[in-house]
């Protein structure tokens, strides 16, 4: 079974590289940025509209994540791609292309301008998985026109019109290993969960004494977190240049 997964990953990567060789932006600019604040999350640093792409003041890792539609823990490469260098990447497809059409275009751009070489490997990785609990989940479906929002309050962090994957994304940022959504819950929901006992990157919280996130996930959401190892397909960045080739 593992051999099949590895072969499938290799085929998928080869297919994406072949597509990236033919799907290219009509015009593109890649420049090193000096100064500027912290990069934040990807949505705060990028703008896409049909056929147009822009990422500003981002580390190379952000661009790779979007290009290959991956989470940060699905990428392995040199430390500098995480934040040492920042870039502005502005491009146009020359036609009203969708995000899915522009992802391979960005792959081609990164491979060319950063002289980047990549391959995939399947690795057993320690993770937490978010699973259904014993009863019904304590999350409420929202109307189609509900505005997405995340806000903190006295009772915890409230997610409004968000998929469960947005919650596992936050947990991944704050816990000591990736958190995978295996709840089977589709769509967008509203829910509140107490995260006062959770620090960042596995560290102790600033206000000690808060309940364990393992407890509050079960109590507040009717779900459960379980530690295990899972085989994940990892995009390996074999080499990349810090200085992109000239526009």
C-alpha positions in Angstrom: 0.0 0.0 0.0 2.8 2.4 0.9 4.5 1.7 -2.5 1.3 2.6 -4.2 1.0 5.9 -2.3 4.7 6.7 -3.1 4.2 5.9 -6.8 1.0 7.9 -6.9 2.8 10.9 -5.3 5.7 10.6 -7.7 3.2 10.5 -10.7 1.3 13.5 -9.3 4.5 15.5 -8.9 5.8 14.6 -12.4 2.4 15.5 -13.8 2.4 18.9 -12.0 6.0 19.6 -13.2 5.0 18.8 -16.8 1.9 21.0 -16.5 4.0 23.8 -14.9 6.4 23.7 -17.9 3.5 24.7 -20.2 1.2 26.7 -18.0 3.0 30.1 -17.4 2.1 33.6 -16.6 2.1 36.1 -19.5 4.0 38.7 -17.4 5.7 38.3 -14.0 7.9 40.2 -11.6 9.8 38.7 -8.6 11.7 41.1 -6.4 13.5 40.9 -3.0 11.9 43.1 -0.3 13.9 44.8 2.4 12.2 46.0 5.6 8.5 45.6 6.2 6.6 44.0 9.1 6.1 40.3 9.8 4.5 38.3 7.0 1.4 37.1 9.0 -0.9 34.6 7.4 -1.1 34.2 3.6 -4.5 35.9 3.2 -3.1 39.1 4.6 -0.3 39.2 2.0 -1.9 38.2 -1.2 -4.5 39.3 -3.7 -5.9 37.2 -6.5 -8.5 38.1 -9.1 -9.2 36.2 -12.3 -5.9 36.2 -14.2 -4.0 38.4 -11.7 -1.8 37.3 -8.8 0.0 39.2 -6.2 2.0 38.2 -3.0 3.8 41.0 -1.2 6.4 40.8 1.6 6.3 37.0 1.8 8.9 34.4 2.5 9.3 31.8 -0.2 7.5 29.2 1.8 4.3 31.2 1.5 4.5 31.2 -2.2 5.3 27.5 -2.3 2.3 26.7 -0.1 -0.1 28.5 -2.4 1.5 27.2 -5.6 1.2 23.6 -4.6 -1.9 24.0 -2.4 -0.1 22.6 0.7 0.1 23.3 4.5 3.4 24.4 5.9 4.0 21.0 7.5 3.8 19.4 4.1 6.9 21.3 2.9 10.5 20.5 3.9 13.4 22.7 2.8 16.2 25.1 4.0 15.3 27.2 7.0 15.7 30.5 5.1 12.5 29.9 3.0 10.5 30.4 6.2 11.3 34.1 6.7 14.9 35.1 6.3 14.2 36.5 2.8 11.0 38.3 1.7 9.7 38.8 -1.8 7.1 40.6 -3.9 5.6 38.4 -6.6 3.3 40.1 -9.1 2.0 38.3 -12.2 -0.7 38.3 -14.9 -2.0 35.3 -16.8 -3.0 37.5 -19.7 -6.6 36.1 -19.5 -9.2 35.6 -16.7 -7.6 32.4 -15.2 -8.9 30.9 -12.0 -6.9 30.3 -8.8 -6.7 26.6 -9.7 -5.3 27.5 -13.2 -2.8 30.0 -11.7 -1.3 27.5 -9.1 0.7 25.6 -11.8 1.7 29.0 -13.3 3.2 30.0 -10.0 4.9 26.6 -9.7 6.6 27.3 -13.1 7.5 30.8 -12.0 9.1 29.6 -8.7 11.0 26.7 -10.4 12.4 29.1 -13.0 13.2 32.3 -11.1 14.5 30.6 -7.9 16.2 27.8 -9.8 14.2 25.5 -7.5 14.3 21.7 -7.7 11.8 19.6 -5.7 10.6 16.0 -5.2 8.0 14.3 -3.0 8.5 11.8 -0.2 6.0 10.0 2.0 7.0 10.1 5.7 5.5 8.9 8.9 4.9 12.1 10.9 3.7 12.6 14.5 0.3 14.4 14.3 -2.9 15.0 16.2 -6.1 14.0 14.5 -9.4 15.7 15.2 -12.1 13.0 15.3 -15.8 12.7 16.1 -16.7 12.3 19.7 -19.2 9.9 21.3 -22.3 12.2 20.7 -23.4 14.8 18.2 -20.8 17.5 17.5 -21.5 20.8 19.2 -21.1 22.9 16.0 -23.9 24.8 14.3 -24.3 25.1 10.5 -24.5 28.7 9.3 -26.4 30.4 6.5 -24.7 30.6 3.1 -24.4 34.4 3.3 -22.9 34.4 6.9 -19.7 36.4 7.1 -16.5 34.5 8.1 -15.1 35.7 11.4 -12.9 34.6 14.3 -13.1 36.5 17.6 -11.9 36.0 21.2 -14.1 36.5 24.2 -14.5 35.5 27.9 -15.9 32.1 26.9 -13.2 31.3 24.4 -12.5 31.7 20.7 -15.6 31.9 18.5 -15.4 30.7 14.9 -18.2 32.0 12.7 -18.9 30.7 9.2 -15.6 28.7 9.2 -14.8 25.2 8.1 -13.4 22.8 10.7 -10.1 22.9 8.8 -9.7 26.6 9.9 -9.8 25.4 13.5 -7.2 22.6 12.8 -5.1 25.2 11.1 -5.1 27.4 14.2 -4.3 24.3 16.4 -1.4 23.4 14.1 0.1 26.9 14.5 -0.2 26.6 18.3 0.5 23.0 19.1 3.8 20.9 18.9 2.7 18.9 15.8 0.3 19.2 12.8 -3.5 18.7 13.5 -5.5 16.9 10.8 -9.2 17.1 10.3 -10.7 13.7 10.2 -14.2 14.6 11.6 -16.0 14.2 8.3 -17.7 17.5 8.9 -18.3 19.4 5.7 -19.4 23.0 5.2 -19.1 26.1 7.5 -20.0 26.2 11.2 -20.2 28.5 14.2 -18.6 27.2 17.4 -16.8 28.4 20.5 -13.9 26.6 22.2 -11.8 27.5 25.2 -8.1 27.7 24.2 -6.8 29.5 27.3 -4.8 26.5 28.3 -3.0 26.3 25.0 0.3 28.1 24.3 2.1 28.5 21.0 4.2 25.8 19.3 3.8 23.5 22.2 5.0 26.1 24.8 3.2 26.7 28.1 0.4 29.4 27.9 1.1 32.9 29.2 -1.8 32.5 31.7 -1.2 29.2 33.4 -4.1 27.3 34.9 -6.3 27.0 31.8 -7.9 23.7 30.9 -6.2 21.3 28.5 -7.2 21.7 24.9 -7.8 18.0 24.8 -10.5 18.5 27.5 -12.1 21.6 25.9 -12.3 20.1 22.4 -14.4 17.3 23.8 -16.4 19.5 26.2 -17.1 22.4 24.0 -17.2 20.8 20.5 -18.1 17.2 21.2 -15.0 16.1 19.3 -11.7 14.6 20.4 -8.0 15.0 19.7 -5.9 11.9 19.4 -2.1 11.6 19.0 -0.8 9.2 16.4 1.5 8.9 13.4 0.2 9.4 9.8 1.9 8.9 6.4 2.1 12.3 4.8 3.3 13.3 1.3 6.0 15.9 1.8 7.2 18.3 -0.9 11.0 18.3 -0.5 12.8 21.5 -1.6 16.1 20.1 -2.8 17.6 23.4 -3.8 16.6 27.0 -4.3 18.4 30.3 -4.8 17.8 33.2 -2.4 18.2 35.6 -5.3 15.6 35.2 -8.1 16.8 35.6 -11.7 16.1 39.0 -13.3 12.6 39.9 -14.5 
